[in-house]
């Protein structure tokens, strides 16, 4: 007997790829929202979704959105914003109108919500920032309003820097570091709030199964590190020096606005809700997390 049917969007991304096998192992029956006409429920995030297609699910996990990596042209920024806000709003409207609504909607968000805040320790109750990603995250989370008003327990999973072998920042960092060309970004004092992909998946399942969790939930490891510490640990694990820092101006030259809001931004975030609700992290410290990924434990 299954625990229920779970609908997942964005299932081909790094989180979805790791999450689907875990849900199947947990005796859930998984259905995907997909752009293609086969392999799941077809949908266009920019268009309204028929409520009949999303009726009868125990839970919905919404991960879809334009990748944020890449130079932020105006067209790219528009895709980042609209893919998250319109897609989430259309899904929430359909769930609210479904004859049999899910008990829970877990919708992706990000710690970009807080903006760059120096050494300030940030929890779920901290105010939003004022930059582009902060505005995206605020409106992204607000787009679930119809589901919340319909009585669906809604969780906004504010993901930190996700460490995975199969996507995200780590594979892009490994090549220069293995060549001995790695180093800090800018002055290296900015806080990076990271999380191992295993804990991302387990935290999502934890939120799915714990009815007391709702609203914003920071999905980050308990021990954020400064960028200089991150690069030092990574260099040691690949047995190379970290002698080639990337000046802030060079990062801006290559990546534009993305450099300021992702690479150089300082976000010292704590997972207060997960901690207070009893979640136990598999990887609390960065050296163990990176070593597990690099050594394929």
C-alpha positions as CSV (number, residue, x, y, z in Angstrom):
1,X,0.0,0.0,0.0
2,X,1.4,3.4,-1.0
3,X,1.4,6.5,1.3
4,X,-0.3,8.4,-1.4
5,X,0.2,10.1,-4.7
6,X,2.7,12.9,-5.0
7,X,2.9,15.4,-7.9
8,X,6.3,16.9,-8.7
9,X,7.2,19.7,-11.1
10,X,10.8,20.4,-12.1
11,X,11.6,16.8,-11.7
12,X,14.5,16.8,-14.2
13,X,16.5,19.3,-12.2
14,X,19.2,18.5,-9.5
15,X,16.7,18.4,-6.7
16,X,14.0,16.5,-8.6
17,X,16.4,13.9,-9.9
18,X,17.5,13.1,-6.4
19,X,14.0,13.4,-4.9
20,X,12.0,11.0,-7.1
21,X,13.9,7.8,-6.1
22,X,13.6,8.8,-2.5
23,X,9.9,9.2,-2.7
24,X,9.5,5.9,-4.5
25,X,11.6,4.2,-1.7
26,X,9.3,5.8,0.8
27,X,6.3,4.1,-0.8
28,X,4.9,7.1,-2.5
29,X,3.4,7.0,-6.0
30,X,5.0,9.8,-8.0
31,X,3.5,11.6,-10.9
32,X,5.4,14.4,-12.7
33,X,4.3,17.7,-14.2
34,X,6.2,17.9,-17.5
35,X,6.4,20.1,-20.5
36,X,6.6,17.1,-22.9
37,X,3.4,15.3,-23.9
38,X,4.5,12.0,-22.5
39,X,5.9,10.8,-19.2
40,X,3.6,12.7,-16.9
41,X,0.9,15.4,-16.8
42,X,1.7,17.9,-19.5
43,X,1.6,21.6,-18.6
44,X,2.8,25.0,-19.7
45,X,3.7,27.0,-16.6
46,X,2.8,30.2,-18.4
47,X,-0.8,29.0,-19.0
48,X,-3.7,28.1,-16.6
49,X,-3.8,24.5,-15.6
50,X,-7.0,22.4,-15.6
51,X,-7.8,21.6,-11.9
52,X,-9.0,18.1,-12.9
53,X,-5.4,17.2,-13.8
54,X,-4.2,17.9,-10.3
55,X,-7.0,16.4,-8.2
56,X,-6.5,13.5,-5.9
57,X,-2.8,14.0,-4.9
58,X,-1.8,13.8,-1.2
59,X,1.0,16.3,-1.8
60,X,2.5,18.5,-4.4
61,X,6.2,19.5,-4.7
62,X,6.8,22.4,-7.0
63,X,10.4,22.8,-8.1
64,X,10.1,24.2,-11.6
65,X,11.8,27.5,-12.7
66,X,14.3,29.0,-15.1
67,X,17.9,28.2,-14.0
68,X,19.5,31.3,-12.5
69,X,23.0,30.5,-13.6
70,X,24.2,32.5,-16.5
71,X,24.7,36.2,-17.3
72,X,21.5,38.1,-16.3
73,X,20.4,39.9,-19.4
74,X,17.1,41.6,-19.2
75,X,15.5,38.7,-21.1
76,X,17.1,36.2,-18.7
77,X,15.9,38.1,-15.7
78,X,12.4,38.2,-17.1
79,X,12.4,34.4,-17.6
80,X,13.7,33.9,-14.1
81,X,10.9,36.0,-12.7
82,X,8.0,34.9,-14.8
83,X,8.8,31.2,-14.8
84,X,8.6,31.3,-11.0
85,X,5.7,33.6,-10.4
86,X,3.4,32.7,-13.2
87,X,4.1,29.0,-13.0
88,X,3.5,29.0,-9.2
89,X,0.3,31.0,-9.4
90,X,-1.1,28.9,-12.2
91,X,-0.4,25.7,-10.2
92,X,-1.8,27.1,-7.0
93,X,-5.0,28.2,-8.7
94,X,-5.4,24.8,-10.1
95,X,-4.9,23.1,-6.7
96,X,-7.3,25.5,-5.1
97,X,-9.9,24.6,-7.7
98,X,-9.4,20.8,-7.6
99,X,-12.2,18.7,-6.4
100,X,-9.8,16.7,-4.2
101,X,-7.1,19.1,-3.0
102,X,-3.7,18.0,-1.7
103,X,-2.9,18.2,2.0
104,X,0.4,20.0,1.4
105,X,2.1,22.1,-1.3
106,X,5.9,22.4,-1.0
107,X,7.0,25.2,-3.2
108,X,10.6,26.0,-3.9
109,X,12.1,29.4,-2.9
110,X,15.7,30.5,-2.1
111,X,17.7,32.3,0.6
112,X,18.1,35.0,-2.0
113,X,14.9,36.2,-0.3
114,X,17.2,37.9,2.3
115,X,19.6,39.7,0.0
116,X,23.2,40.3,1.0
117,X,23.3,41.0,4.8
118,X,26.9,40.8,5.9
119,X,27.4,39.0,9.2
120,X,23.7,39.2,10.3
121,X,22.3,35.8,11.3
122,X,19.1,35.2,9.3
123,X,16.2,33.1,10.2
124,X,12.8,32.6,8.6
125,X,11.4,35.7,10.3
126,X,14.1,38.0,9.0
127,X,13.0,40.7,6.6
128,X,13.4,40.4,2.8
129,X,16.2,42.2,1.0
130,X,15.9,44.8,-1.7
131,X,17.7,43.4,-4.8
132,X,16.4,41.5,-7.8
133,X,16.5,38.0,-6.3
134,X,14.8,39.2,-3.1
135,X,11.9,40.6,-5.2
136,X,11.7,37.3,-7.2
137,X,11.6,35.3,-4.0
138,X,8.9,37.5,-2.4
139,X,6.6,37.3,-5.4
140,X,7.4,33.6,-5.9
141,X,6.2,32.9,-2.4
142,X,3.2,35.2,-2.7
143,X,2.2,33.3,-5.8
144,X,1.0,30.3,-3.7
145,X,-1.7,32.5,-2.2
146,X,-4.6,30.7,-3.8
147,X,-3.5,27.3,-2.3
148,X,-3.0,28.8,1.1
149,X,-6.5,30.4,1.1
150,X,-8.0,27.1,0.0
151,X,-6.7,25.5,3.2
152,X,-3.7,23.7,1.7
153,X,-0.7,23.6,4.1
154,X,1.9,25.5,2.2
155,X,5.7,25.3,2.7
156,X,8.2,27.7,1.0
157,X,11.5,25.8,0.9
158,X,14.2,28.5,0.9
159,X,17.1,26.5,-0.5
160,X,20.7,27.5,0.1
161,X,23.7,26.7,-2.0
162,X,23.0,23.1,-2.9
163,X,26.0,20.8,-3.1
164,X,25.5,17.9,-5.6
165,X,27.7,16.0,-8.0
166,X,25.0,16.2,-10.7
167,X,24.2,20.0,-11.0
168,X,24.5,23.3,-9.4
169,X,27.7,25.1,-8.4
170,X,30.0,22.3,-7.3
171,X,30.7,20.7,-10.7
172,X,31.5,24.1,-12.2
173,X,33.9,24.8,-9.3
174,X,35.7,21.5,-9.5
175,X,37.4,21.9,-12.8
176,X,39.5,25.1,-11.9
177,X,40.2,23.8,-8.4
178,X,41.5,20.4,-9.8
179,X,43.7,22.4,-12.1
180,X,45.1,24.4,-9.2
181,X,43.4,27.5,-10.4
182,X,40.8,28.0,-7.7
183,X,40.6,30.7,-5.0
184,X,38.2,32.9,-3.1
185,X,35.7,35.2,-4.8
186,X,36.1,38.9,-3.9
187,X,37.5,39.4,-0.4
188,X,36.2,35.9,0.6
189,X,34.4,37.3,3.7
190,X,30.9,36.7,2.4
191,X,28.9,33.9,4.1
192,X,27.9,30.9,2.0
193,X,24.9,28.9,3.4
194,X,25.3,25.5,1.8
195,X,23.5,22.2,2.0
196,X,24.3,18.7,0.8
197,X,21.8,17.3,-1.7
198,X,21.0,14.4,0.6
199,X,19.7,16.8,3.3
200,X,17.8,18.8,0.6
201,X,15.9,15.6,-0.3
202,X,15.4,14.5,3.3
203,X,14.3,18.0,4.4
204,X,11.7,18.1,1.6
205,X,10.3,14.6,2.6
206,X,10.4,15.8,6.3
207,X,8.3,18.8,5.4
208,X,6.0,16.6,3.3
209,X,5.3,14.3,6.3
210,X,5.2,16.8,9.2
211,X,2.0,18.7,9.4
212,X,3.3,21.2,11.8
213,X,5.8,22.7,9.3
214,X,4.4,25.5,7.2
215,X,5.4,28.9,5.8
216,X,9.0,29.7,5.0
217,X,11.5,27.0,5.9
218,X,15.3,27.6,5.4
219,X,16.9,24.5,3.9
220,X,20.5,25.1,4.8
221,X,23.1,23.2,6.9
222,X,23.7,24.3,10.5
223,X,27.2,25.6,9.9
224,X,27.5,28.2,7.1
225,X,31.1,29.2,6.2
226,X,32.8,32.2,4.6
227,X,33.7,31.9,1.0
228,X,37.4,31.9,1.9
229,X,36.9,28.9,4.2
230,X,34.8,27.1,1.5
231,X,37.5,27.5,-1.1
232,X,40.2,26.4,1.3
233,X,38.4,23.2,2.2
234,X,37.6,22.4,-1.4
235,X,41.3,23.0,-2.4
236,X,42.5,20.7,0.4
237,X,40.2,17.9,-0.7
238,X,41.4,18.0,-4.3
239,X,45.0,18.3,-3.0
240,X,45.6,21.6,-4.8
241,X,46.5,25.1,-3.7
242,X,43.9,27.9,-3.8
243,X,46.2,30.7,-5.0
244,X,44.1,32.4,-7.6
245,X,41.4,34.6,-6.1
246,X,38.8,36.1,-8.4
247,X,38.6,39.9,-7.8
248,X,35.1,41.2,-7.4
249,X,35.4,43.4,-10.4
250,X,36.4,40.4,-12.5
251,X,33.4,38.4,-11.3
252,X,31.2,41.3,-12.2
253,X,32.8,41.6,-15.6
254,X,32.1,38.0,-16.4
255,X,28.7,37.4,-14.7
256,X,27.3,40.9,-14.3
257,X,24.5,41.4,-11.7
258,X,24.6,37.7,-10.9
259,X,28.0,38.1,-9.3
260,X,26.7,40.6,-6.8
261,X,23.6,38.7,-5.9
262,X,25.0,35.1,-5.8
263,X,28.8,34.9,-5.7
264,X,29.6,38.0,-3.7
265,X,26.4,38.2,-1.6
266,X,26.8,37.4,2.1
267,X,23.9,35.3,3.5
268,X,24.5,33.7,7.0
269,X,21.3,31.7,7.3
270,X,20.2,29.3,10.0
271,X,17.6,26.5,9.5
272,X,15.7,27.5,12.7
273,X,12.4,25.8,11.8
274,X,14.0,22.5,10.8
275,X,16.1,22.5,13.9
276,X,13.2,23.4,16.2
277,X,11.0,20.6,14.6
278,X,13.6,18.0,15.2
279,X,15.2,17.4,11.8
280,X,18.6,15.8,12.1
281,X,21.1,16.7,9.3
282,X,23.2,14.0,7.7
283,X,25.9,16.6,6.9
284,X,26.2,19.4,9.4
285,X,29.8,20.4,8.6
286,X,31.2,21.4,5.2
287,X,34.4,19.2,5.2
288,X,32.3,16.0,5.6
289,X,29.7,17.1,3.1
290,X,32.3,17.9,0.4
291,X,34.3,14.8,1.1
292,X,31.3,12.6,0.8
293,X,30.5,14.1,-2.6
294,X,34.1,13.9,-3.9
295,X,34.8,10.5,-2.6
296,X,31.4,9.2,-3.7
297,X,30.4,7.8,-0.3
